[in-house]
Amino acid sequence: MKNNYLKSGPIFLAFLCMGFGDVVGPLTSQLQSEYELSNLLAGLVTFMGFIMFGLLSVPMGLYQDRKGKKRVLLLGMLAALVGLVLPILGNFSSFILLLGSLLLLGTGATLLQVAGNPIMRDVSPEGKYSRNLSFGQFIKAIGSLSGALIPLLAAKYWGLDWKLLFPIYSGILLVAAIYLYVVTIEEKRDDSASPASFGSVLALLKNPYVFFMVLAIFLYVGSEVSMSAKLPNYLSEKFNFDIKELGLWGTLFFFMALMTGRFLGGVILNWMSPSRFLKITTLLSLIGIAGLYIATSSVMGFAAILVIGLGFANIFPLVFSITIDAMPERSNEISGLMVTAIIGGAIVPVIFGAVADVFSLMAGFVVTLVCIGYIFGLSFYKRK
């Protein structure tokens, strides 16, 4: 039976739910204020959001190789749902409860990434996987943006705060899980391929092409997290923006540019090859980062941020889909490796921060320039 929009619907909803995992960024400052935390304890918020990407991605990639991507997707939704309901039942009574909640939410986001990216290929028409993955990332960006926008709107119009996120996210996840459960998805399998194992996953890293592409995901995610975290500091240092009131517009503007770029990427990939688009989008990213250095006014600074966001927007889905299209019979193992590489979001920003502390904030942005420069060079790599 041909996959149609009814079958791809729950997968796009899964991408929206994936974005909920990014709430750990905006929540950090909120929880620090609510529970009077030190900076070290506040740092545990993002740690809980990222740690499961490093621990679970490969094991769950192996599990779904045997049990199917839809089952892993459902498990991810269930884990996230339990994580979101716990603080509601516990009346948000303690920080420890919130950490446990965010660990489960991070677990859910990890499983959704492991299964969601390759299952999109199963519900996509021939040759449209890269396009649909870019649209999926656009939907995910809406979920990511909601973590900052909903609390702002809740405080301004209803006198509520960040706690409103939990019942809203829970309701959406429940609907997504039921929708996915009732829809039949025909998963593409290569019956001639032997079942995946830890050995076969590690052996894949001996393939230079796979290693280079997994490293690209690691560096890209680290660069994206660095940008979202440090753009407020950039606006504060270079143009004297108040970091609490106006600086956050840097991050918000960056996420809006990402969202716009992912939507446009889904359109462009209807007529442009993924490999050519990767060259263009990484070049655009490099031009945008260079723009941060030459900007002489806040308008020029925001223009550079816009270009960075548009350039960054499609790097992840392009690298992911190009690699899986090159080796579709190893999609579960590759997916596990690539989602593990998302832990770059916890490591690259630390390197950025260390460089910024020793030299200057603008020297820190050289780290992102090198990361994206690597991916630009990789876009010309010809697989043997």
Rosetta blueprint (number, residue, H / E / L):
1 M L
2 K L
3 N L
4 N L
5 Y H
6 L H
7 K H
8 S H
9 G H
10 P H
11 I H
12 F H
13 L H
14 A H
15 F H
16 L H
17 C H
18 M H
19 G H
20 F H
21 G H
22 D H
23 V H
24 V H
25 G H
26 P H
27 L H
28 T H
29 S H
30 Q H
31 L H
32 Q H
33 S H
34 E H
35 Y L
36 E L
37 L L
38 S L
39 N H
40 L H
41 L H
42 A H
43 G H
44 L H
45 V H
46 T H
47 F H
48 M H
49 G H
50 F H
51 I H
52 M H
53 F H
54 G H
55 L H
56 L H
57 S H
58 V H
59 P H
60 M H
61 G H
62 L H
63 Y H
64 Q H
65 D H
66 R H
67 K H
68 G L
69 K H
70 K H
71 R H
72 V H
73 L H
74 L H
75 L H
76 G H
77 M H
78 L H
79 A H
80 A H
81 L H
82 V H
83 G H
84 L H
85 V H
86 L H
87 P H
88 I H
89 L H
90 G L
91 N L
92 F L
93 S L
94 S L
95 F H
96 I H
97 L H
98 L H
99 L H
100 G H
101 S H
102 L H
103 L H
104 L H
105 L H
106 G H
107 T H
108 G H
109 A H
110 T H
111 L H
112 L H
113 Q H
114 V H
115 A H
116 G H
117 N H
118 P H
119 I H
120 M H
121 R H
122 D H
123 V L
124 S L
125 P L
126 E L
127 G L
128 K L
129 Y H
130 S H
131 R H
132 N H
133 L H
134 S H
135 F H
136 G H
137 Q H
138 F H
139 I H
140 K H
141 A H
142 I H
143 G H
144 S H
145 L H
146 S H
147 G H
148 A H
149 L H
150 I H
151 P H
152 L H
153 L H
154 A H
155 A H
156 K H
157 Y H
158 W H
159 G L
160 L L
161 D L
162 W H
163 K H
164 L H
165 L H
166 F H
167 P H
168 I H
169 Y H
170 S H
171 G H
172 I H
173 L H
174 L H
175 V H
176 A H
177 A H
178 I H
179 Y H
180 L H
181 Y H
182 V H
183 V L
184 T L
185 I L
186 E L
187 E L
188 K L
189 R L
190 D L
191 D L
192 S L
193 A L
194 S L
195 P L
196 A L
197 S L
198 F H
199 G H
200 S H
201 V H
202 L H
203 A H
204 L H
205 L L
206 K L
207 N L
208 P H
209 Y H
210 V H
211 F H
212 F H
213 M H
214 V H
215 L H
216 A H
217 I H
218 F H
219 L H
220 Y H
221 V H
222 G H
223 S H
224 E H
225 V H
226 S H
227 M H
228 S H
229 A H
230 K H
231 L H
232 P H
233 N H
234 Y H
235 L H
236 S H
237 E H
238 K H
239 F H
240 N L
241 F L
242 D L
243 I H
244 K H
245 E H
246 L H
247 G H
248 L H
249 W H
250 G H
251 T H
252 L H
253 F H
254 F H
255 F H
256 M H
257 A H
258 L H
259 M H
260 T H
261 G H
262 R H
263 F H
264 L H
265 G H
266 G H
267 V H
268 I H
269 L L
270 N L
271 W L
272 M L
273 S L
274 P H
275 S H
276 R H
277 F H
278 L H
279 K H
280 I H
281 T H
282 T H
283 L H
284 L H
285 S H
286 L H
287 I H
288 G H
289 I H
290 A H
291 G H
292 L H
293 Y H
294 I H
295 A L
296 T L
297 S L
298 S H
299 V H
300 M H
301 G H
302 F H
303 A H
304 A H
305 I H
306 L H
307 V H
308 I H
309 G H
310 L H
311 G H
312 F H
313 A L
314 N L
315 I H
316 F H
317 P H
318 L H
319 V H
320 F H
321 S H
322 I H
323 T H
324 I H
325 D H
326 A H
327 M L
328 P H
329 E H
330 R H
331 S H
332 N H
333 E H
334 I H
335 S H
336 G H
337 L H
338 M H
339 V H
340 T H
341 A H
342 I H
343 I H
344 G H
345 G H
346 A H
347 I H
348 V H
349 P H
350 V H
351 I H
352 F H
353 G H
354 A H
355 V H
356 A H
357 D H
358 V H
359 F L
360 S L
361 L H
362 M H
363 A H
364 G H
365 F H
366 V H
367 V H
368 T H
369 L H
370 V H
371 C H
372 I H
373 G H
374 Y H
375 I H
376 F H
377 G H
378 L H
379 S L
380 F L
381 Y L
382 K L
383 R L
384 K L
